[in-house]
Amino acid sequence: MKKSKKILSTTLLSSVLVLSMLTAPVAYAASAPIDSPQSITTKEGVTVTTSILKETADERTVKVIYGNEVSVVTYDKVKNIFTVQENNNPIVSFTGKSPQNINPSITPFAFGDLISSGFENWWGSSYKVFDQSPQWSNLWDISISSSPVYSVDETSANFSNLSYFRTAVDATKTAEISAIAALGIGGTAVIAGVVAAPATSGASTIIGIAIAAGASITAGTYCWNAFSAHNDAKYYISYVI
């Protein structure tokens, strides 16, 4: 009889332990994703992985890994504020802002026949090239973001940088069009975040900004292409004006 009581006690204790394990709350790490991570490989061969860490009616937090870059981005849907931490650097916050569109028809220095032109939709950089032959070399009317329009005579010394600037502006425009097509009608907050992002932001941050504001991972990569090409345009124009 003593042996039976011992077996009964052990069985009862095991049942209690099992029940307590079933009813106890499970603790999750704060950084655990609430969805299945998504990954794509860019045409450059870089793997991009994204996860949503938090989703409420007012806020979304995402984590993006782009090659060796890692960014966590939170978007306040109510206040239109983005908070970013890239590669464990100090956290930065900024408010989304509207694109800096310009009127590409404005040409303060128009001489000769227009032979080439282009402009960005989001940052407002632009160029127009006028043929002034046979008296003079080509004239370029160029601007970067919200800067004034500068008139620059093409020379052998600045031709390469002017050409690279034109290529970068065209690349920005192409990426913007692709991003808008991928975003659909709900891309206003995405574009506002990308335009307002710090100039030093990496790919993981720009893609994270886009996804946090509601974009797909594909649309986010287009946003990064536009942002990167715009930075190229700023780089090349700095050697001209």
Summary of the structure (lengths in Angstrom):
residues: 241
radius of gyration: 26.8
end to end distance: 99.6
largest distance: 118.4
contacts: 741
relative contact order: 0.14
helix: 37%
strand: 25%
